[in-house]
Amino acid sequence: MLYLLSLLVGVRSDPLQAAPFGSGLLPSEHALSRFHARWYALAMLFLAFDMEMVFMYPWTLVVATVGPSAVIEMFSFLGLLLAGVAYARREGALHWA
């Protein structure tokens, strides 16, 4: 069954045509190449601020009904995130040279 299916689909034996790129050029590096370690720190900072937006959107909907305590809680949350960015800067996670 698989043999008939491969005849119908037409599996290409030429490695240049079987490559997953539309241009037909060979890839310049391996698909599982490694990234430098400083990109992981930057990705973690991005995720922290992305999660900040996840928490801020519902907060904007209820801040008027909850009152000043919601504002204090949000500014304490933002202060905690700012302390994390200050720590990352002090440790050199944002220094590229």
N, C-alpha and C positions, 0 to 999 in steps of 0.2 A: 504494500500500500504506500509506504513512504517513498519507494523508488518511483512509482507512477506519479506521485505528487511532485517529486523533484523534477521529473521530466516535464510536467505541466507548468510548473512555476519557472523553470529554467534557471537553475543555480549557476552563477557565473564562476568560472574557474580562474579568470584573470584577476590577480590580487589588486590591481589598480582599479578595476571596475567594481570589485567587491568591497572596497573601502567605504566607510560610512560618511564620506564627505561628498557633497554635491558637485564640487569643482573638479574632482578627478585627480587632485594633487595628493601626494603622500603627506601624512601629518608630520609636523616638525618636532613634536615631542609626544611621549607616551600619554595615554588618556589618564593614567593613574599617577601622574607626576606629583611630586611633593611640593607643598607650599612652604615658604619661610615661616618660622615660628611667630614672627611679629604680626602676621596676618590673623592669627588666631586671637590675639589680644584685641585687635581692632574689631574682629567679628563679635567678640563678647561684649565690647562697648556698644556696638550697633544693636545687639540683641537687648541689652539693658535699656537703651533708649527706645527701642521698639516696644518693649513691654511697658514702658512709661506711657506711651500713647494708648496702649490697650487699657490701662487703668484710668487715664485722664478722660477718655471719651464718656464713660458712664458717670464719672464724677461731675462733668459739666451738666449732665441732665438732672442731678439731684442736689447740686450745691445750693440752689435757691430754697429748697424745702428743708434741708438739714441745718443750714446756717453757718455761723462762724467756725464751728468745730470741724466742718468739712474743709474749710480753707486752711485751718491750722494743720490738719492731717495731710493735706496735699503738699503744703510747703515743707513739712517735715520729710515727706517722701522724696520731694525734689532735692532737699538738702542732703539726704542720704545718697542719692545718685550723684550729686555734685561732689560729695566726699570721695566717692568711688573714682570719679574722673580725676580729681586732684591726686589721689593715690596712684592711679595709672600714669599720670604725667610725671609724678615724682620718681616712679620706678623706671621711667624711660620707655614706656610702652608706646607713646605717641611720638617719640624721637626717631626719625628715619635715617639720619646720616651716621 
